[in-house]
Amino acid sequence: MPVLPVIPSYITVHLGPPDSDAPNVTVPFVDYIKNVASSEIFPTWPESAIRANIYAQISFALNRIFTDYYRSRGYNFDITNSIGIDQSFVNGRDIFENISDIVDEIFNDYVVLGSSVEPYFTAYCDGREITCEGLQQWDTVALAEQGLTPYEILQRFYGNDINIVTNAPIGDRISTWDGITLGYGSVGNSVQQIQIRLNRISKNFSAIPKIYPVNGIYDSSTEDAVRAFQRAFDLNEDGLVGKETWYAIQRTYNAVKRLNDLASEGLSREEVTGIFNTFLTEGDTGSEVYELQSLLSLVAEYNNEISAPSIDGIFGAGTKNSLEEFQRAYGLNVDGEVGIDDWDRLYREYVGILESLPEGFFDSTTLPYGGTVLRLGSSGDNVRALQEYLNYISNTYTSIPKLEVDGVFGVGTQAAVVAYKNIFGLGSSPIVSASVWDSITSTYRDLYDGSSTSSGQFPGRNLG
């Protein structure tokens, strides 16, 4: 899934109405915009008018591509040349020289609404034979003759809260669906996008339950929301997000957000940027490496083909070796680097091991890291255990507030986590990652073991 918009190298145009049997043509995006501009406006117009129109034409086309408007409906093209639906494109036509020069200069600039990240749906019409709510092409001429700049002309039609993104990156056209079916245990930014979209859709379709927290981990609440969506839209209710469900979610999300409309809600950066670094390699450090090592370590206990790495947050030779052994054992590409497929399979194996252990297995020791970052809104047995550990630790470190052990990560649990992390120099972020979990359980074990006595052992208290 693209994180932020890119200018595609090519665009595929259907030479007719969407459902017609007309052919498709694939042309360089810059040539497509030159063709549209040469087909819709006159080269004798004032330059400011020409530029304003080209900005609108670029943004319109990019909106179709970025939102997968046609591809999410099962079509094999990005846009049509049907006037009134899309833009005028005359295959093979001559291009005006001055229009060509302007397009070469600004083809990777586009209009956005406010702080939104998606190319704005810059609807427009000629303003003579057809009028519309968006830009009136012929009216741009009069405005340019009054001395308005291209940006000021666009503001007259789209409002003062628009901006122009300049020098956007150029790359291959990327579908919103990355080809990977998502299901219980999947992790990554694509899962996060599904969670964000389903939560927004549920505002309009209340039968779909909210997913919280939005953490990029396909848990039971995510599966429940997917199944509810599939029921609501007459899809196969399998709880998996394959191509059909992905695009149905995308279409519905576009509709409720009005992303293909002048009245768009807009997409914030938080809605499209990922929370996972889905690629790790030798030399990397930090909490995500620690997570990787923690998961590999448990899997190694139950698979003798894998050696456990040191859990230190440093992606060194030992971690690379352990990862390669894991990749080899589970039929993955053995490259010693972590991609989304590696995260997905590793997380599935980790959770599978935890769920297969008999009840009471950890009664005499602390639970291992559950494979899921805990934060405000998390719930379950691992949160309950966290609360118990923090309560015990608070007997010694009294600045940690006492908690109700209810298995719900609320504001009280968050305050206790922050207090613990401040005491032990772990920063102030209110989440429990693998490294924080290991610190809490280690402290708990040290305090618990230190206060326990064997039969007849002196308990270490002064006698009066």
C-alpha positions as CSV (number, residue, x, y, z in Angstrom):
1,M,0.0,0.0,0.0
2,P,1.4,3.4,-0.8
3,V,2.0,5.5,2.3
4,L,1.9,8.9,0.6
5,P,1.0,9.8,-2.9
6,V,3.5,9.3,-5.7
7,I,3.4,10.4,-9.3
8,P,3.0,7.2,-11.3
9,S,5.3,6.7,-14.2
10,Y,2.4,5.4,-16.3
11,I,-1.4,5.6,-16.2
12,T,-3.9,3.2,-18.0
13,V,-6.8,4.9,-19.7
14,H,-10.0,3.2,-20.9
15,L,-11.0,4.8,-24.2
16,G,-14.7,4.8,-23.5
17,P,-17.3,4.6,-20.7
18,P,-16.3,2.3,-17.8
19,D,-18.5,-0.7,-18.8
20,S,-17.8,-0.4,-22.6
21,D,-15.6,-2.9,-24.5
22,A,-13.3,-0.1,-25.6
23,P,-9.6,-0.7,-25.5
24,N,-7.2,0.5,-22.8
25,V,-4.0,2.4,-23.5
26,T,-1.1,2.8,-21.0
27,V,0.9,6.0,-21.5
28,P,3.4,7.9,-19.4
29,F,1.6,10.0,-16.8
30,V,3.3,13.2,-18.1
31,D,2.2,12.5,-21.6
32,Y,-1.4,11.8,-20.4
33,I,-1.6,15.2,-18.7
34,K,-0.2,16.9,-21.9
35,N,-2.9,15.2,-23.9
36,V,-5.7,16.1,-21.5
37,A,-4.6,19.8,-21.3
38,S,-4.3,20.0,-25.1
39,S,-7.7,18.4,-25.5
40,E,-9.5,20.6,-22.9
41,I,-8.0,24.1,-22.9
42,F,-6.6,26.5,-25.5
43,P,-2.8,27.2,-25.8
44,T,-3.7,30.9,-26.4
45,W,-5.1,31.4,-22.9
46,P,-3.1,33.4,-20.4
47,E,-0.4,31.3,-18.8
48,S,-1.9,31.6,-15.3
49,A,-5.2,30.2,-16.6
50,I,-3.3,27.3,-18.3
51,R,-1.4,26.5,-15.2
52,A,-4.4,26.6,-12.9
53,N,-6.2,24.2,-15.3
54,I,-3.3,21.8,-15.4
55,Y,-3.0,21.7,-11.6
56,A,-6.7,20.7,-11.5
57,Q,-6.2,18.1,-14.2
58,I,-3.2,16.5,-12.5
59,S,-5.0,16.4,-9.1
60,F,-8.1,14.9,-10.6
61,A,-6.2,12.1,-12.3
62,L,-4.1,11.4,-9.2
63,N,-7.2,11.2,-7.0
64,R,-8.5,8.5,-9.2
65,I,-5.3,6.6,-9.0
66,F,-4.5,7.1,-5.2
67,T,-8.0,6.0,-4.1
68,D,-8.1,3.0,-6.6
69,Y,-11.4,4.5,-7.7
70,Y,-11.8,2.1,-10.7
71,R,-9.5,-0.8,-9.7
72,S,-11.4,-1.2,-6.4
73,R,-14.5,-1.8,-8.6
74,G,-12.8,-4.6,-10.6
75,Y,-11.7,-2.6,-13.6
76,N,-8.3,-3.0,-15.1
77,F,-7.6,0.7,-15.7
78,D,-7.1,3.9,-13.7
79,I,-9.3,6.4,-15.5
80,T,-11.6,6.7,-18.6
81,N,-11.7,9.3,-21.3
82,S,-15.4,9.8,-20.9
83,I,-16.2,13.6,-20.6
84,G,-18.5,14.2,-17.7
85,I,-17.1,11.3,-15.8
86,D,-13.4,11.8,-16.1
87,Q,-11.2,13.8,-18.4
88,S,-10.9,14.3,-22.2
89,F,-8.1,12.2,-23.7
90,V,-7.7,11.8,-27.4
91,N,-5.4,9.0,-28.1
92,G,-2.6,10.0,-30.5
93,R,-3.5,13.7,-30.7
94,D,-0.9,16.5,-31.3
95,I,0.3,18.3,-28.2
96,F,0.6,22.1,-28.0
97,E,4.2,23.2,-27.4
98,N,3.6,25.8,-24.7
99,I,1.3,23.3,-22.8
100,S,4.0,20.6,-23.1
101,D,6.6,22.9,-21.6
102,I,4.3,23.8,-18.6
103,V,3.4,20.2,-18.0
104,D,7.0,19.2,-18.0
105,E,7.6,21.8,-15.3
106,I,4.6,21.0,-12.9
107,F,3.4,17.5,-13.7
108,N,4.5,16.3,-10.2
109,D,2.7,19.1,-8.4
110,Y,-0.9,18.6,-7.2
111,V,-3.6,20.2,-5.1
112,V,-4.5,19.1,-1.6
113,L,-7.2,20.3,0.8
114,G,-5.8,21.9,3.9
115,S,-3.5,19.4,5.7
116,S,-4.9,16.4,3.9
117,V,-2.5,14.2,2.1
118,E,-4.6,12.8,-0.8
119,P,-4.7,14.6,-4.1
120,Y,-7.9,16.7,-3.9
121,F,-10.8,15.7,-6.2
122,T,-10.6,18.9,-8.2
123,A,-13.8,18.6,-10.1
124,Y,-14.2,20.9,-13.1
125,C,-16.1,21.6,-16.3
126,D,-15.9,24.0,-19.2
127,G,-18.1,26.6,-17.7
128,R,-20.0,27.3,-20.9
129,E,-21.8,24.3,-22.2
130,I,-21.7,22.7,-18.8
131,T,-21.5,24.3,-15.4
132,C,-20.5,22.6,-12.1
133,E,-19.6,23.3,-8.5
134,G,-15.9,23.0,-9.2
135,L,-13.5,24.9,-11.5
136,Q,-15.1,26.6,-14.6
137,Q,-12.4,26.4,-17.2
138,W,-13.5,29.4,-19.3
139,D,-13.8,31.6,-16.1
140,T,-10.2,31.0,-15.4
141,V,-9.3,33.1,-18.4
142,A,-11.1,36.2,-17.0
143,L,-9.5,35.7,-13.6
144,A,-6.0,35.4,-15.2
145,E,-6.6,38.6,-17.2
146,Q,-7.4,40.3,-13.9
147,G,-3.9,39.4,-12.8
148,L,-4.6,36.5,-10.5
149,T,-1.9,33.9,-10.0
150,P,-2.7,30.2,-10.7
151,Y,-3.0,29.5,-7.0
152,E,-5.4,32.5,-6.5
153,I,-7.5,31.2,-9.4
154,L,-7.7,27.8,-7.8
155,Q,-8.7,29.4,-4.5
156,R,-11.7,31.1,-6.2
157,F,-13.1,27.7,-7.1
158,Y,-11.9,25.4,-4.3
159,G,-11.7,27.7,-1.4
160,N,-8.9,29.4,0.5
161,D,-7.9,26.2,2.4
162,I,-6.1,24.5,-0.5
163,N,-2.4,24.0,-0.9
164,I,-0.2,22.8,-3.7
165,V,2.3,20.0,-3.1
166,T,5.3,20.5,-5.3
167,N,8.0,18.1,-6.5
168,A,6.2,14.9,-5.4
169,P,8.2,11.7,-5.8
170,I,7.8,9.7,-9.0
171,G,7.5,6.0,-9.0
172,D,5.6,2.9,-10.2
173,R,1.9,2.8,-9.8
174,I,1.1,0.9,-6.6
175,S,-2.2,-0.6,-5.8
176,T,-3.7,-0.1,-2.4
177,W,-3.8,-3.9,-2.0
178,D,-0.4,-5.4,-1.7
179,G,-1.5,-8.9,-2.8
180,I,-1.2,-10.5,0.7
181,T,-4.4,-12.0,2.3
182,L,-4.6,-10.8,5.9
183,G,-6.0,-12.9,8.8
184,Y,-5.7,-13.5,12.5
185,G,-2.1,-13.1,13.6
186,S,-1.1,-10.9,10.6
187,V,0.9,-7.8,11.5
188,G,2.0,-4.7,9.7
189,N,0.9,-1.5,8.2
190,S,-1.7,-3.1,5.9
191,V,-3.5,-4.4,9.0
192,Q,-3.3,-0.9,10.5
193,Q,-4.9,0.5,7.4
194,I,-7.8,-2.0,7.6
195,Q,-8.3,-1.1,11.2
196,I,-8.4,2.6,10.5
197,R,-10.8,2.1,7.6
198,L,-13.2,-0.2,9.4
199,N,-13.4,2.1,12.4
200,R,-14.3,5.1,10.2
201,I,-16.8,2.9,8.2
202,S,-18.4,1.9,11.5
203,K,-19.5,5.5,12.1
204,N,-21.9,5.0,9.2
205,F,-22.6,1.3,9.7
206,S,-23.0,0.8,13.4
207,A,-23.2,-3.0,13.1
208,I,-19.5,-3.0,12.6
209,P,-17.7,-3.0,16.0
210,K,-14.9,-0.6,16.8
211,I,-11.3,-1.9,16.8
212,Y,-9.2,-0.6,19.6
213,P,-6.4,-0.1,19.8
214,V,-5.4,0.5,16.2
215,N,-2.0,-1.2,16.5
216,G,-1.4,-3.1,13.2
217,I,-2.0,-6.5,14.8
218,Y,-4.9,-8.6,13.4
219,D,-6.4,-9.8,16.6
220,S,-9.9,-11.2,17.5
221,S,-11.5,-7.7,17.5
222,T,-10.1,-7.0,14.0
223,E,-11.5,-10.3,12.8
224,D,-14.9,-9.6,14.4
225,A,-15.0,-6.2,12.6
226,V,-14.0,-7.8,9.3
227,R,-16.7,-10.5,9.6
228,A,-19.3,-7.8,10.4
229,F,-18.3,-5.8,7.4
230,Q,-18.5,-8.9,5.2
231,R,-22.0,-9.7,6.5
232,A,-23.1,-6.1,5.9
233,F,-21.9,-6.1,2.3
234,D,-22.8,-9.7,1.3
235,L,-19.3,-10.9,1.1
236,N,-18.0,-14.4,2.0
237,E,-17.8,-14.2,5.8
238,D,-14.4,-15.8,6.4
239,G,-12.8,-13.2,8.5
240,L,-10.0,-12.8,6.0
241,V,-9.1,-9.7,4.1
242,G,-8.3,-10.9,0.6
243,K,-8.6,-8.9,-2.6
244,E,-12.4,-8.8,-2.7
245,T,-12.8,-7.7,0.9
246,W,-9.9,-5.3,0.7
247,Y,-11.3,-3.4,-2.3
248,A,-14.8,-3.5,-0.8
249,I,-13.4,-1.8,2.3
250,Q,-11.5,0.7,0.2
251,R,-14.6,1.6,-1.9
252,T,-16.8,2.0,1.2
253,Y,-14.1,4.0,3.0
254,N,-13.7,6.3,0.0
255,A,-17.5,6.8,0.0
256,V,-18.0,7.6,3.7
257,K,-15.0,9.9,3.6
258,R,-16.1,11.4,0.3
259,L,-12.6,11.2,-1.0
260,N,-13.9,11.4,-4.6
261,D,-15.9,14.5,-3.9
262,L,-15.4,18.2,-3.5
263,A,-16.7,17.9,0.1
264,S,-14.0,15.4,1.0
265,E,-13.2,14.8,4.7
266,G,-9.6,14.4,3.7
267,L,-7.0,11.9,4.8
268,S,-4.6,12.9,7.6
269,R,-1.0,11.8,7.6
270,E,-1.8,9.5,10.6
271,E,-4.3,7.7,8.5
272,V,-1.9,6.7,5.8
273,T,1.6,6.5,7.5
274,G,2.5,3.2,9.1
275,I,3.4,2.4,12.7
276,F,5.6,-0.6,11.8
277,N,9.1,-0.5,10.4
278,T,8.5,-3.5,8.2
279,F,12.1,-3.9,7.2
280,L,15.0,-4.7,9.5
281,T,18.5,-5.6,8.6
282,E,21.9,-6.2,10.3
283,G,23.1,-3.1,12.0
284,D,19.6,-1.9,13.1
285,T,18.9,-1.2,16.7
286,G,16.0,-0.3,18.9
287,S,12.7,-1.6,20.2
288,E,11.6,-3.3,17.0
289,V,14.9,-5.4,17.0
290,Y,14.2,-6.3,20.6
291,E,10.7,-7.4,19.6
292,L,12.2,-9.5,16.8
293,Q,14.7,-11.2,19.2
294,S,12.0,-11.9,21.8
295,L,9.8,-13.6,19.3
296,L,12.7,-15.6,17.8
297,S,13.8,-16.6,21.3
298,L,10.5,-18.3,22.2
299,V,10.1,-20.0,18.8
300,A,13.7,-21.3,19.2
301,E,12.7,-23.0,22.5
302,Y,10.2,-25.2,20.5
303,N,12.1,-25.6,17.3
304,N,15.6,-27.1,17.6
305,E,16.4,-26.0,14.0
306,I,16.6,-22.4,15.4
307,S,19.1,-21.0,17.8
308,A,18.0,-18.3,20.2
309,P,19.5,-14.8,19.7
310,S,20.6,-12.5,22.5
311,I,17.9,-10.1,23.4
312,D,19.6,-6.8,23.4
313,G,18.0,-4.7,20.8
314,I,21.0,-4.9,18.5
315,F,20.7,-6.7,15.1
316,G,24.1,-8.4,15.0
317,A,25.5,-11.6,13.5
318,G,23.7,-13.8,16.1
319,T,20.3,-12.3,15.3
320,K,20.9,-12.6,11.6
321,N,21.9,-16.2,12.0
322,S,18.8,-17.0,14.1
323,L,16.6,-15.2,11.6
324,E,18.1,-17.1,8.7
325,E,17.5,-20.4,10.5
326,F,13.8,-19.3,11.1
327,Q,13.4,-18.4,7.4
328,R,14.9,-21.7,6.3
329,A,12.7,-23.7,8.7
330,Y,9.5,-22.1,7.6
331,G,10.1,-21.9,3.8
332,L,10.7,-18.1,3.6
333,N,13.3,-16.3,1.5
334,V,16.6,-16.8,3.4
335,D,18.1,-13.4,3.2
336,G,18.8,-12.5,6.8
337,E,16.5,-9.5,6.6
338,V,13.1,-8.9,8.0
339,G,10.2,-8.0,5.7
340,I,6.5,-8.1,6.2
341,D,6.3,-11.8,5.3
342,D,8.8,-12.6,8.0
343,W,7.0,-10.6,10.6
344,D,3.7,-12.2,9.7
345,R,5.0,-15.8,9.9
346,L,7.1,-15.2,13.0
347,Y,4.2,-13.6,14.9
348,R,1.8,-16.4,13.9
349,E,4.3,-19.0,15.1
350,Y,4.9,-17.1,18.4
351,V,1.2,-16.7,19.2
352,G,0.6,-20.3,18.1
353,I,3.1,-21.6,20.7
354,L,1.6,-19.5,23.5
355,E,-1.9,-20.7,22.7
356,S,-0.8,-24.3,22.6
357,L,0.6,-24.4,26.1
358,P,-1.5,-26.1,28.7
359,E,-3.5,-24.0,31.3
360,G,-1.4,-23.2,34.3
361,F,1.9,-23.6,32.4
362,F,3.1,-20.2,33.8
363,D,1.6,-20.4,37.2
364,S,5.1,-20.7,38.9
365,T,6.8,-18.0,36.8
366,T,6.1,-14.8,34.9
367,L,4.4,-14.9,31.5
368,P,6.6,-14.3,28.4
369,Y,6.0,-11.3,26.3
370,G,2.6,-11.9,24.5
371,G,3.8,-10.7,21.1
372,T,1.6,-7.6,21.2
373,V,2.5,-4.1,22.3
374,L,0.2,-3.2,25.2
375,R,-1.2,0.3,25.3
376,L,-4.3,2.3,26.3
377,G,-7.3,0.2,25.3
378,S,-5.6,-3.2,25.3
379,S,-7.2,-6.0,27.3
380,G,-6.9,-9.6,28.2
381,D,-4.8,-12.0,30.3
382,N,-1.5,-10.2,29.5
383,V,-2.9,-6.9,30.8
384,R,-4.2,-8.6,33.9
385,A,-0.7,-10.1,34.5
386,L,0.9,-6.8,33.9
387,Q,-1.4,-5.2,36.5
388,E,-0.5,-7.9,39.0
389,Y,3.2,-7.5,38.4
390,L,3.0,-3.7,38.8
391,N,1.0,-4.0,42.0
392,Y,3.6,-6.2,43.5
393,I,6.4,-4.0,42.4
394,S,4.5,-1.0,43.9
395,N,5.0,-2.4,47.4
396,T,8.6,-1.6,47.1
397,Y,8.5,1.4,44.6
398,T,5.6,3.3,46.2
399,S,5.5,6.0,43.5
400,I,3.8,3.4,41.3
401,P,0.0,3.7,41.9
402,K,-2.0,0.6,42.9
403,L,-4.2,-0.8,40.2
404,E,-7.5,-2.7,40.0
405,V,-6.7,-6.0,38.3
406,D,-9.4,-6.1,35.7
407,G,-7.4,-7.0,32.5
408,V,-8.2,-3.6,30.9
409,F,-5.4,-1.2,30.1
410,G,-7.0,2.0,31.2
411,V,-5.6,5.4,32.3
412,G,-4.7,4.0,35.7
413,T,-2.6,1.2,34.2
414,Q,-1.1,3.7,31.8
415,A,0.0,5.9,34.7
416,A,1.5,3.0,36.5
417,V,3.5,2.0,33.4
418,V,4.8,5.5,33.0
419,A,5.8,5.7,36.7
420,Y,7.6,2.4,36.4
421,K,9.5,3.5,33.2
422,N,10.5,6.8,34.9
423,I,11.9,4.9,37.9
424,F,14.0,2.6,35.7
425,G,15.0,5.1,33.0
426,L,13.0,3.5,30.2
427,G,11.6,6.8,28.9
428,S,8.0,8.1,29.3
429,S,6.1,6.5,26.4
430,P,2.9,4.9,27.9
431,I,3.2,1.6,26.1
432,V,4.6,-1.8,27.0
433,S,6.8,-3.2,24.3
434,A,8.8,-6.4,24.6
435,S,11.8,-4.7,26.3
436,V,9.5,-3.0,28.9
437,W,7.6,-6.2,29.5
438,D,10.9,-8.0,30.1
439,S,12.0,-5.3,32.5
440,I,8.8,-5.4,34.5
441,T,8.8,-9.2,34.8
442,S,12.5,-9.3,35.7
443,T,11.9,-6.7,38.5
444,Y,8.9,-8.7,39.7
445,R,10.8,-11.9,39.8
446,D,13.7,-10.3,41.7
447,L,11.5,-8.8,44.3
448,Y,9.3,-11.9,44.6
449,D,12.3,-14.3,44.9
450,G,14.0,-11.9,47.3
451,S,11.0,-12.0,49.7
452,S,10.5,-15.7,49.6
453,T,12.0,-18.0,52.2
454,S,12.5,-21.7,52.4
455,S,11.4,-23.7,55.4
456,G,13.4,-22.6,58.4
457,Q,15.1,-19.8,56.5
458,F,15.6,-16.5,58.4
459,P,13.4,-14.0,56.7
460,G,15.9,-11.1,57.0
461,R,13.9,-9.0,59.5
462,N,15.3,-7.4,62.6
463,L,14.1,-9.0,65.9
464,G,13.1,-6.8,68.8
